């Protein structure tokens, strides 16, 4: 396990978290978004690939190109 770069004490652990962010004027809530969390200070970072995939889905949805197979993320 990696040591937390913020508190330099805790260990980073993979967990699924709720991802909440405003997308335009709509509140986006994604359950079970992969993240890395410090077990001491609670600092978290969402998995970069998961965030990238979510952004691709949002852009596809905004342009009307969302396929049924990619809508299974949420």
PDB file with SEQRES, HELIX, SHEET and CRYST1 records, atoms N, CA, C and O in Angstrom:
SEQRES   1 A   74  UNK UNK UNK UNK UNK UNK UNK UNK UNK UNK UNK UNK UNK          
SEQRES   2 A   74  UNK UNK UNK UNK UNK UNK UNK UNK UNK UNK UNK UNK UNK          
SEQRES   3 A   74  UNK UNK UNK UNK UNK UNK UNK UNK UNK UNK UNK UNK UNK          
SEQRES   4 A   74  UNK UNK UNK UNK UNK UNK UNK UNK UNK UNK UNK UNK UNK          
SEQRES   5 A   74  UNK UNK UNK UNK UNK UNK UNK UNK UNK UNK UNK UNK UNK          
SEQRES   6 A   74  UNK UNK UNK UNK UNK UNK UNK UNK UNK                          
HELIX    1 AA1 UNK A   48  UNK A   62  1                                  15    
HELIX    2 AA2 UNK A   70  UNK A   72  5                                   3    
SHEET    1 AA1 3 UNK A  12  UNK A  23  0                                        
SHEET    2 AA1 3 UNK A  26  UNK A  38 -1                                        
SHEET    3 AA1 3 UNK A  44  UNK A  46 -1                                        
CRYST1    1.000    1.000    1.000  90.00  90.00  90.00 P 1           1          
ATOM      1  N   UNK A   1       0.832  -1.199   0.000  1.00  0.00           N  
ATOM      2  CA  UNK A   1       0.000   0.000   0.000  1.00  0.00           C  
ATOM      3  C   UNK A   1       0.867   1.249   0.000  1.00  0.00           C  
ATOM      4  O   UNK A   1       1.984   1.253   0.518  1.00  0.00           O  
ATOM      5  N   UNK A   2       0.337   2.287  -0.581  1.00  0.00           N  
ATOM      6  CA  UNK A   2       1.058   3.556  -0.650  1.00  0.00           C  
ATOM      7  C   UNK A   2       0.740   4.420   0.557  1.00  0.00           C  
ATOM      8  O   UNK A   2      -0.349   4.340   1.127  1.00  0.00           O  
ATOM      9  N   UNK A   3       1.701   5.243   0.937  1.00  0.00           N  
ATOM     10  CA  UNK A   3       1.510   6.214   2.008  1.00  0.00           C  
ATOM     11  C   UNK A   3       0.812   7.442   1.427  1.00  0.00           C  
ATOM     12  O   UNK A   3       1.089   7.840   0.295  1.00  0.00           O  
ATOM     13  N   UNK A   4      -0.087   8.037   2.195  1.00  0.00           N  
ATOM     14  CA  UNK A   4      -0.834   9.215   1.751  1.00  0.00           C  
ATOM     15  C   UNK A   4       0.114  10.391   1.514  1.00  0.00           C  
ATOM     16  O   UNK A   4       0.930  10.710   2.378  1.00  0.00           O  
ATOM     17  N   UNK A   5       0.013  11.042   0.339  1.00  0.00           N  
ATOM     18  CA  UNK A   5       0.887  12.181   0.054  1.00  0.00           C  
ATOM     19  C   UNK A   5       0.473  13.458   0.799  1.00  0.00           C  
ATOM     20  O   UNK A   5       1.215  14.440   0.786  1.00  0.00           O  
ATOM     21  N   UNK A   6      -0.696  13.459   1.446  1.00  0.00           N  
ATOM     22  CA  UNK A   6      -1.178  14.648   2.150  1.00  0.00           C  
ATOM     23  C   UNK A   6      -0.813  14.635   3.625  1.00  0.00           C  
ATOM     24  O   UNK A   6      -0.248  15.606   4.130  1.00  0.00           O  
ATOM     25  N   UNK A   7      -1.128  13.548   4.323  1.00  0.00           N  
ATOM     26  CA  UNK A   7      -0.843  13.492   5.759  1.00  0.00           C  
ATOM     27  C   UNK A   7       0.452  12.743   6.072  1.00  0.00           C  
ATOM     28  O   UNK A   7       0.970  12.845   7.184  1.00  0.00           O  
ATOM     29  N   UNK A   8       0.969  12.006   5.120  1.00  0.00           N  
ATOM     30  CA  UNK A   8       2.215  11.241   5.259  1.00  0.00           C  
ATOM     31  C   UNK A   8       2.156  10.208   6.383  1.00  0.00           C  
ATOM     32  O   UNK A   8       3.193   9.743   6.856  1.00  0.00           O  
ATOM     33  N   UNK A   9       0.962   9.853   6.805  1.00  0.00           N  
ATOM     34  CA  UNK A   9       0.780   8.886   7.877  1.00  0.00           C  
ATOM     35  C   UNK A   9      -0.083   7.716   7.435  1.00  0.00           C  
ATOM     36  O   UNK A   9       0.266   6.555   7.649  1.00  0.00           O  
ATOM     37  N   UNK A  10      -1.200   8.032   6.821  1.00  0.00           N  
ATOM     38  CA  UNK A  10      -2.177   7.013   6.457  1.00  0.00           C  
ATOM     39  C   UNK A  10      -1.774   6.191   5.246  1.00  0.00           C  
ATOM     40  O   UNK A  10      -0.851   6.526   4.503  1.00  0.00           O  
ATOM     41  N   UNK A  11      -2.493   5.123   5.087  1.00  0.00           N  
ATOM     42  CA  UNK A  11      -2.305   4.236   3.929  1.00  0.00           C  
ATOM     43  C   UNK A  11      -3.461   4.462   2.957  1.00  0.00           C  
ATOM     44  O   UNK A  11      -4.607   4.653   3.363  1.00  0.00           O  
ATOM     45  N   UNK A  12      -3.134   4.435   1.669  1.00  0.00           N  
ATOM     46  CA  UNK A  12      -4.151   4.602   0.635  1.00  0.00           C  
ATOM     47  C   UNK A  12      -4.795   3.259   0.343  1.00  0.00           C  
ATOM     48  O   UNK A  12      -4.108   2.260   0.131  1.00  0.00           O  
ATOM     49  N   UNK A  13      -6.115   3.244   0.332  1.00  0.00           N  
ATOM     50  CA  UNK A  13      -6.868   2.020   0.084  1.00  0.00           C  
ATOM     51  C   UNK A  13      -7.916   2.275  -0.994  1.00  0.00           C  
ATOM     52  O   UNK A  13      -8.512   3.350  -1.060  1.00  0.00           O  
ATOM     53  N   UNK A  14      -8.127   1.266  -1.838  1.00  0.00           N  
ATOM     54  CA  UNK A  14      -9.148   1.358  -2.888  1.00  0.00           C  
ATOM     55  C   UNK A  14     -10.525   1.090  -2.270  1.00  0.00           C  
ATOM     56  O   UNK A  14     -10.709   0.130  -1.522  1.00  0.00           O  
ATOM     57  N   UNK A  15     -11.492   1.966  -2.602  1.00  0.00           N  
ATOM     58  CA  UNK A  15     -12.879   1.807  -2.154  1.00  0.00           C  
ATOM     59  C   UNK A  15     -13.791   2.393  -3.216  1.00  0.00           C  
ATOM     60  O   UNK A  15     -13.378   3.222  -4.027  1.00  0.00           O  
ATOM     61  N   UNK A  16     -15.008   1.957  -3.196  1.00  0.00           N  
ATOM     62  CA  UNK A  16     -16.028   2.565  -4.055  1.00  0.00           C  
ATOM     63  C   UNK A  16     -16.735   3.639  -3.246  1.00  0.00           C  
ATOM     64  O   UNK A  16     -17.155   3.405  -2.113  1.00  0.00           O  
ATOM     65  N   UNK A  17     -16.859   4.815  -3.837  1.00  0.00           N  
ATOM     66  CA  UNK A  17     -17.468   5.958  -3.168  1.00  0.00           C  
ATOM     67  C   UNK A  17     -18.592   6.518  -4.031  1.00  0.00           C  
ATOM     68  O   UNK A  17     -18.726   6.169  -5.204  1.00  0.00           O  
ATOM     69  N   UNK A  18     -19.392   7.386  -3.434  1.00  0.00           N  
ATOM     70  CA  UNK A  18     -20.400   8.124  -4.187  1.00  0.00           C  
ATOM     71  C   UNK A  18     -19.716   9.353  -4.778  1.00  0.00           C  
ATOM     72  O   UNK A  18     -19.049  10.106  -4.068  1.00  0.00           O  
ATOM     73  N   UNK A  19     -19.887   9.544  -6.075  1.00  0.00           N  
ATOM     74  CA  UNK A  19     -19.302  10.676  -6.801  1.00  0.00           C  
ATOM     75  C   UNK A  19     -20.419  11.686  -7.031  1.00  0.00           C  
ATOM     76  O   UNK A  19     -21.431  11.359  -7.651  1.00  0.00           O  
ATOM     77  N   UNK A  20     -20.245  12.909  -6.538  1.00  0.00           N  
ATOM     78  CA  UNK A  20     -21.264  13.953  -6.668  1.00  0.00           C  
ATOM     79  C   UNK A  20     -20.613  15.182  -7.282  1.00  0.00           C  
ATOM     80  O   UNK A  20     -19.600  15.679  -6.790  1.00  0.00           O  
ATOM     81  N   UNK A  21     -21.220  15.670  -8.379  1.00  0.00           N  
ATOM     82  CA  UNK A  21     -20.673  16.859  -9.034  1.00  0.00           C  
ATOM     83  C   UNK A  21     -21.781  17.510  -9.856  1.00  0.00           C  
ATOM     84  O   UNK A  21     -22.652  16.835 -10.404  1.00  0.00           O  
ATOM     85  N   UNK A  22     -21.724  18.832  -9.928  1.00  0.00           N  
ATOM     86  CA  UNK A  22     -22.655  19.543 -10.795  1.00  0.00           C  
ATOM     87  C   UNK A  22     -22.209  19.378 -12.237  1.00  0.00           C  
ATOM     88  O   UNK A  22     -21.027  19.514 -12.553  1.00  0.00           O  
ATOM     89  N   UNK A  23     -23.158  19.084 -13.102  1.00  0.00           N  
ATOM     90  CA  UNK A  23     -22.924  18.982 -14.542  1.00  0.00           C  
ATOM     91  C   UNK A  23     -23.910  19.937 -15.195  1.00  0.00           C  
ATOM     92  O   UNK A  23     -25.069  19.593 -15.426  1.00  0.00           O  
ATOM     93  N   UNK A  24     -23.436  21.137 -15.488  1.00  0.00           N  
ATOM     94  CA  UNK A  24     -24.348  22.175 -15.959  1.00  0.00           C  
ATOM     95  C   UNK A  24     -25.252  22.578 -14.808  1.00  0.00           C  
ATOM     96  O   UNK A  24     -24.775  22.943 -13.733  1.00  0.00           O  
ATOM     97  N   UNK A  25     -26.557  22.512 -15.034  1.00  0.00           N  
ATOM     98  CA  UNK A  25     -27.495  22.849 -13.963  1.00  0.00           C  
ATOM     99  C   UNK A  25     -28.093  21.604 -13.305  1.00  0.00           C  
ATOM    100  O   UNK A  25     -29.056  21.705 -12.545  1.00  0.00           O  
ATOM    101  N   UNK A  26     -27.526  20.434 -13.596  1.00  0.00           N  
ATOM    102  CA  UNK A  26     -28.012  19.176 -13.013  1.00  0.00           C  
ATOM    103  C   UNK A  26     -26.963  18.608 -12.054  1.00  0.00           C  
ATOM    104  O   UNK A  26     -25.762  18.691 -12.310  1.00  0.00           O  
ATOM    105  N   UNK A  27     -27.429  18.039 -10.965  1.00  0.00           N  
ATOM    106  CA  UNK A  27     -26.539  17.394 -10.008  1.00  0.00           C  
ATOM    107  C   UNK A  27     -26.344  15.943 -10.437  1.00  0.00           C  
ATOM    108  O   UNK A  27     -27.309  15.190 -10.569  1.00  0.00           O  
ATOM    109  N   UNK A  28     -25.096  15.562 -10.652  1.00  0.00           N  
ATOM    110  CA  UNK A  28     -24.747  14.216 -11.085  1.00  0.00           C  
ATOM    111  C   UNK A  28     -24.327  13.409  -9.857  1.00  0.00           C  
ATOM    112  O   UNK A  28     -23.445  13.833  -9.111  1.00  0.00           O  
ATOM    113  N   UNK A  29     -24.951  12.254  -9.644  1.00  0.00           N  
ATOM    114  CA  UNK A  29     -24.613  11.377  -8.532  1.00  0.00           C  
ATOM    115  C   UNK A  29     -24.357   9.988  -9.100  1.00  0.00           C  
ATOM    116  O   UNK A  29     -25.237   9.388  -9.718  1.00  0.00           O  
ATOM    117  N   UNK A  30     -23.130   9.474  -8.883  1.00  0.00           N  
ATOM    118  CA  UNK A  30     -22.756   8.146  -9.368  1.00  0.00           C  
ATOM    119  C   UNK A  30     -22.390   7.300  -8.164  1.00  0.00           C  
ATOM    120  O   UNK A  30     -21.458   7.631  -7.431  1.00  0.00           O  
ATOM    121  N   UNK A  31     -23.109   6.223  -7.954  1.00  0.00           N  
ATOM    122  CA  UNK A  31     -22.830   5.310  -6.849  1.00  0.00           C  
ATOM    123  C   UNK A  31     -21.722   4.344  -7.262  1.00  0.00           C  
ATOM    124  O   UNK A  31     -21.620   3.972  -8.432  1.00  0.00           O  
ATOM    125  N   UNK A  32     -20.910   3.947  -6.319  1.00  0.00           N  
ATOM    126  CA  UNK A  32     -19.839   2.960  -6.518  1.00  0.00           C  
ATOM    127  C   UNK A  32     -18.780   3.408  -7.520  1.00  0.00           C  
ATOM    128  O   UNK A  32     -18.374   2.630  -8.384  1.00  0.00           O  
ATOM    129  N   UNK A  33     -18.337   4.643  -7.411  1.00  0.00           N  
ATOM    130  CA  UNK A  33     -17.253   5.149  -8.251  1.00  0.00           C  
ATOM    131  C   UNK A  33     -15.931   4.766  -7.586  1.00  0.00           C  
ATOM    132  O   UNK A  33     -15.726   5.076  -6.412  1.00  0.00           O  
ATOM    133  N   UNK A  34     -15.026   4.094  -8.314  1.00  0.00           N  
ATOM    134  CA  UNK A  34     -13.758   3.678  -7.716  1.00  0.00           C  
ATOM    135  C   UNK A  34     -12.922   4.880  -7.270  1.00  0.00           C  
ATOM    136  O   UNK A  34     -12.806   5.874  -7.987  1.00  0.00           O  
ATOM    137  N   UNK A  35     -12.346   4.767  -6.075  1.00  0.00           N  
ATOM    138  CA  UNK A  35     -11.526   5.844  -5.530  1.00  0.00           C  
ATOM    139  C   UNK A  35     -10.421   5.258  -4.665  1.00  0.00           C  
ATOM    140  O   UNK A  35     -10.450   4.084  -4.297  1.00  0.00           O  
ATOM    141  N   UNK A  36      -9.449   6.101  -4.350  1.00  0.00           N  
ATOM    142  CA  UNK A  36      -8.392   5.738  -3.413  1.00  0.00           C  
ATOM    143  C   UNK A  36      -8.534   6.690  -2.233  1.00  0.00           C  
ATOM    144  O   UNK A  36      -8.541   7.909  -2.407  1.00  0.00           O  
ATOM    145  N   UNK A  37      -8.649   6.125  -1.018  1.00  0.00           N  
ATOM    146  CA  UNK A  37      -8.933   6.897   0.185  1.00  0.00           C  
ATOM    147  C   UNK A  37      -7.837   6.682   1.224  1.00  0.00           C  
ATOM    148  O   UNK A  37      -7.359   5.562   1.404  1.00  0.00           O  
ATOM    149  N   UNK A  38      -7.440   7.756   1.907  1.00  0.00           N  
ATOM    150  CA  UNK A  38      -6.497   7.636   3.015  1.00  0.00           C  
ATOM    151  C   UNK A  38      -7.262   7.182   4.252  1.00  0.00           C  
ATOM    152  O   UNK A  38      -8.308   7.743   4.579  1.00  0.00           O  
ATOM    153  N   UNK A  39      -6.740   6.157   4.946  1.00  0.00           N  
ATOM    154  CA  UNK A  39      -7.432   5.635   6.124  1.00  0.00           C  
ATOM    155  C   UNK A  39      -7.228   6.498   7.369  1.00  0.00           C  
ATOM    156  O   UNK A  39      -7.803   6.196   8.415  1.00  0.00           O  
ATOM    157  N   UNK A  40      -6.427   7.561   7.289  1.00  0.00           N  
ATOM    158  CA  UNK A  40      -6.222   8.445   8.441  1.00  0.00           C  
ATOM    159  C   UNK A  40      -6.890   9.802   8.216  1.00  0.00           C  
ATOM    160  O   UNK A  40      -7.753  10.201   8.999  1.00  0.00           O  
ATOM    161  N   UNK A  41      -6.501  10.513   7.157  1.00  0.00           N  
ATOM    162  CA  UNK A  41      -7.028  11.869   6.949  1.00  0.00           C  
ATOM    163  C   UNK A  41      -8.286  11.908   6.086  1.00  0.00           C  
ATOM    164  O   UNK A  41      -8.983  12.923   6.060  1.00  0.00           O  
ATOM    165  N   UNK A  42      -8.584  10.818   5.379  1.00  0.00           N  
ATOM    166  CA  UNK A  42      -9.789  10.766   4.562  1.00  0.00           C  
ATOM    167  C   UNK A  42      -9.651  11.406   3.194  1.00  0.00           C  
ATOM    168  O   UNK A  42     -10.622  11.455   2.440  1.00  0.00           O  
ATOM    169  N   UNK A  43      -8.476  11.895   2.859  1.00  0.00           N  
ATOM    170  CA  UNK A  43      -8.266  12.466   1.525  1.00  0.00           C  
ATOM    171  C   UNK A  43      -8.605  11.414   0.473  1.00  0.00           C  
ATOM    172  O   UNK A  43      -8.252  10.244   0.626  1.00  0.00           O  
ATOM    173  N   UNK A  44      -9.293  11.832  -0.601  1.00  0.00           N  
ATOM    174  CA  UNK A  44      -9.681  10.857  -1.621  1.00  0.00           C  
ATOM    175  C   UNK A  44      -9.390  11.385  -3.013  1.00  0.00           C  
ATOM    176  O   UNK A  44      -9.380  12.590  -3.263  1.00  0.00           O  
ATOM    177  N   UNK A  45      -9.157  10.455  -3.893  1.00  0.00           N  
ATOM    178  CA  UNK A  45      -8.969  10.757  -5.315  1.00  0.00           C  
ATOM    179  C   UNK A  45      -9.716   9.687  -6.094  1.00  0.00           C  
ATOM    180  O   UNK A  45      -9.535   8.493  -5.856  1.00  0.00           O  
ATOM    181  N   UNK A  46     -10.552  10.120  -7.018  1.00  0.00           N  
ATOM    182  CA  UNK A  46     -11.297   9.169  -7.830  1.00  0.00           C  
ATOM    183  C   UNK A  46     -10.392   8.574  -8.889  1.00  0.00           C  
ATOM    184  O   UNK A  46      -9.461   9.224  -9.365  1.00  0.00           O  
ATOM    185  N   UNK A  47     -10.671   7.334  -9.255  1.00  0.00           N  
ATOM    186  CA  UNK A  47      -9.915   6.630 -10.273  1.00  0.00           C  
ATOM    187  C   UNK A  47      -9.970   7.417 -11.582  1.00  0.00           C  
ATOM    188  O   UNK A  47     -11.053   7.745 -12.066  1.00  0.00           O  
ATOM    189  N   UNK A  48      -8.807   7.718 -12.153  1.00  0.00           N  
ATOM    190  CA  UNK A  48      -8.741   8.556 -13.358  1.00  0.00           C  
ATOM    191  C   UNK A  48      -9.446   7.924 -14.550  1.00  0.00           C  
ATOM    192  O   UNK A  48     -10.108   8.626 -15.315  1.00  0.00           O  
ATOM    193  N   UNK A  49      -9.317   6.609 -14.720  1.00  0.00           N  
ATOM    194  CA  UNK A  49      -9.980   5.938 -15.849  1.00  0.00           C  
ATOM    195  C   UNK A  49     -11.497   5.986 -15.694  1.00  0.00           C  
ATOM    196  O   UNK A  49     -12.215   6.161 -16.679  1.00  0.00           O  
ATOM    197  N   UNK A  50     -11.986   5.833 -14.470  1.00  0.00           N  
ATOM    198  CA  UNK A  50     -13.432   5.886 -14.241  1.00  0.00           C  
ATOM    199  C   UNK A  50     -13.976   7.287 -14.521  1.00  0.00           C  
ATOM    200  O   UNK A  50     -15.042   7.434 -15.118  1.00  0.00           O  
ATOM    201  N   UNK A  51     -13.248   8.308 -14.091  1.00  0.00           N  
ATOM    202  CA  UNK A  51     -13.668   9.690 -14.347  1.00  0.00           C  
ATOM    203  C   UNK A  51     -13.643   9.973 -15.850  1.00  0.00           C  
ATOM    204  O   UNK A  51     -14.549  10.616 -16.380  1.00  0.00           O  
ATOM    205  N   UNK A  52     -12.613   9.494 -16.526  1.00  0.00           N  
ATOM    206  CA  UNK A  52     -12.522   9.664 -17.984  1.00  0.00           C  
ATOM    207  C   UNK A  52     -13.713   9.011 -18.689  1.00  0.00           C  
ATOM    208  O   UNK A  52     -14.307   9.601 -19.591  1.00  0.00           O  
ATOM    209  N   UNK A  53     -14.055   7.793 -18.271  1.00  0.00           N  
ATOM    210  CA  UNK A  53     -15.183   7.089 -18.876  1.00  0.00           C  
ATOM    211  C   UNK A  53     -16.486   7.845 -18.603  1.00  0.00           C  
ATOM    212  O   UNK A  53     -17.331   7.972 -19.490  1.00  0.00           O  
ATOM    213  N   UNK A  54     -16.643   8.335 -17.397  1.00  0.00           N  
ATOM    214  CA  UNK A  54     -17.833   9.101 -17.053  1.00  0.00           C  
ATOM    215  C   UNK A  54     -17.931  10.356 -17.922  1.00  0.00           C  
ATOM    216  O   UNK A  54     -19.010  10.689 -18.412  1.00  0.00           O  
ATOM    217  N   UNK A  55     -16.817  11.046 -18.110  1.00  0.00           N  
ATOM    218  CA  UNK A  55     -16.827  12.249 -18.955  1.00  0.00           C  
ATOM    219  C   UNK A  55     -17.188  11.908 -20.401  1.00  0.00           C  
ATOM    220  O   UNK A  55     -17.916  12.657 -21.051  1.00  0.00           O  
ATOM    221  N   UNK A  56     -16.685  10.786 -20.902  1.00  0.00           N  
ATOM    222  CA  UNK A  56     -17.035  10.366 -22.265  1.00  0.00           C  
ATOM    223  C   UNK A  56     -18.533  10.097 -22.365  1.00  0.00           C  
ATOM    224  O   UNK A  56     -19.169  10.465 -23.353  1.00  0.00           O  
ATOM    225  N   UNK A  57     -19.097   9.452 -21.336  1.00  0.00           N  
ATOM    226  CA  UNK A  57     -20.541   9.200 -21.337  1.00  0.00           C  
ATOM    227  C   UNK A  57     -21.339  10.498 -21.305  1.00  0.00           C  
ATOM    228  O   UNK A  57     -22.349  10.630 -21.996  1.00  0.00           O  
ATOM    229  N   UNK A  58     -20.885  11.453 -20.502  1.00  0.00           N  
ATOM    230  CA  UNK A  58     -21.596  12.724 -20.402  1.00  0.00           C  
ATOM    231  C   UNK A  58     -21.535  13.498 -21.715  1.00  0.00           C  
ATOM    232  O   UNK A  58     -22.536  14.078 -22.136  1.00  0.00           O  
ATOM    233  N   UNK A  59     -20.371  13.514 -22.366  1.00  0.00           N  
ATOM    234  CA  UNK A  59     -20.257  14.211 -23.648  1.00  0.00           C  
ATOM    235  C   UNK A  59     -21.077  13.510 -24.717  1.00  0.00           C  
ATOM    236  O   UNK A  59     -21.692  14.171 -25.554  1.00  0.00           O  
ATOM    237  N   UNK A  60     -21.096  12.171 -24.704  1.00  0.00           N  
ATOM    238  CA  UNK A  60     -21.899  11.422 -25.675  1.00  0.00           C  
ATOM    239  C   UNK A  60     -23.379  11.691 -25.443  1.00  0.00           C  
ATOM    240  O   UNK A  60     -24.151  11.844 -26.389  1.00  0.00           O  
ATOM    241  N   UNK A  61     -23.762  11.746 -24.172  1.00  0.00           N  
ATOM    242  CA  UNK A  61     -25.158  12.012 -23.824  1.00  0.00           C  
ATOM    243  C   UNK A  61     -25.555  13.419 -24.266  1.00  0.00           C  
ATOM    244  O   UNK A  61     -26.656  13.626 -24.776  1.00  0.00           O  
ATOM    245  N   UNK A  62     -24.667  14.369 -24.072  1.00  0.00           N  
ATOM    246  CA  UNK A  62     -24.954  15.751 -24.435  1.00  0.00           C  
ATOM    247  C   UNK A  62     -25.099  15.917 -25.949  1.00  0.00           C  
ATOM    248  O   UNK A  62     -25.853  16.769 -26.419  1.00  0.00           O  
ATOM    249  N   UNK A  63     -24.371  15.097 -26.702  1.00  0.00           N  
ATOM    250  CA  UNK A  63     -24.456  15.208 -28.157  1.00  0.00           C  
ATOM    251  C   UNK A  63     -25.446  14.212 -28.761  1.00  0.00           C  
ATOM    252  O   UNK A  63     -25.586  14.134 -29.981  1.00  0.00           O  
ATOM    253  N   UNK A  64     -26.140  13.444 -27.894  1.00  0.00           N  
ATOM    254  CA  UNK A  64     -27.154  12.518 -28.376  1.00  0.00           C  
ATOM    255  C   UNK A  64     -26.619  11.213 -28.901  1.00  0.00           C  
ATOM    256  O   UNK A  64     -27.312  10.519 -29.644  1.00  0.00           O  
ATOM    257  N   UNK A  65     -25.368  10.850 -28.527  1.00  0.00           N  
ATOM    258  CA  UNK A  65     -24.748   9.642 -29.042  1.00  0.00           C  
ATOM    259  C   UNK A  65     -24.654   8.534 -28.007  1.00  0.00           C  
ATOM    260  O   UNK A  65     -23.920   7.570 -28.225  1.00  0.00           O  
ATOM    261  N   UNK A  66     -25.356   8.628 -26.906  1.00  0.00           N  
ATOM    262  CA  UNK A  66     -25.261   7.635 -25.832  1.00  0.00           C  
ATOM    263  C   UNK A  66     -25.857   6.300 -26.284  1.00  0.00           C  
ATOM    264  O   UNK A  66     -27.015   6.240 -26.699  1.00  0.00           O  
ATOM    265  N   UNK A  67     -25.065   5.240 -26.201  1.00  0.00           N  
ATOM    266  CA  UNK A  67     -25.568   3.910 -26.561  1.00  0.00           C  
ATOM    267  C   UNK A  67     -26.068   3.214 -25.325  1.00  0.00           C  
ATOM    268  O   UNK A  67     -25.695   3.576 -24.209  1.00  0.00           O  
ATOM    269  N   UNK A  68     -26.912   2.217 -25.510  1.00  0.00           N  
ATOM    270  CA  UNK A  68     -27.474   1.495 -24.372  1.00  0.00           C  
ATOM    271  C   UNK A  68     -26.413   0.701 -23.627  1.00  0.00           C  
ATOM    272  O   UNK A  68     -26.551   0.497 -22.421  1.00  0.00           O  
ATOM    273  N   UNK A  69     -25.363   0.248 -24.293  1.00  0.00           N  
ATOM    274  CA  UNK A  69     -24.330  -0.531 -23.620  1.00  0.00           C  
ATOM    275  C   UNK A  69     -23.485   0.332 -22.704  1.00  0.00           C  
ATOM    276  O   UNK A  69     -22.994  -0.171 -21.694  1.00  0.00           O  
ATOM    277  N   UNK A  70     -23.293   1.612 -23.009  1.00  0.00           N  
ATOM    278  CA  UNK A  70     -22.470   2.454 -22.164  1.00  0.00           C  
ATOM    279  C   UNK A  70     -23.269   3.085 -21.025  1.00  0.00           C  
ATOM    280  O   UNK A  70     -22.667   3.680 -20.131  1.00  0.00           O  
ATOM    281  N   UNK A  71     -24.572   2.983 -21.021  1.00  0.00           N  
ATOM    282  CA  UNK A  71     -25.373   3.569 -19.958  1.00  0.00           C  
ATOM    283  C   UNK A  71     -25.380   2.726 -18.697  1.00  0.00           C  
ATOM    284  O   UNK A  71     -26.026   3.102 -17.719  1.00  0.00           O  
ATOM    285  N   UNK A  72     -24.687   1.605 -18.688  1.00  0.00           N  
ATOM    286  CA  UNK A  72     -24.647   0.740 -17.514  1.00  0.00           C  
ATOM    287  C   UNK A  72     -23.689   1.228 -16.446  1.00  0.00           C  
ATOM    288  O   UNK A  72     -23.632   0.621 -15.377  1.00  0.00           O  
ATOM    289  N   UNK A  73     -22.931   2.296 -16.678  1.00  0.00           N  
ATOM    290  CA  UNK A  73     -21.971   2.791 -15.702  1.00  0.00           C  
ATOM    291  C   UNK A  73     -22.652   3.202 -14.417  1.00  0.00           C  
ATOM    292  O   UNK A  73     -22.200   2.832 -13.333  1.00  0.00           O  
ATOM    293  N   UNK A  74     -23.708   3.945 -14.511  1.00  0.00           N  
ATOM    294  CA  UNK A  74     -24.377   4.459 -13.312  1.00  0.00           C  
ATOM    295  C   UNK A  74     -25.167   3.388 -12.727  1.00  0.00           C  
ATOM    296  O   UNK A  74     -25.821   3.591 -11.703  1.00  0.00           O  
TER     297      UNK A  74                                                      
END                                                                             
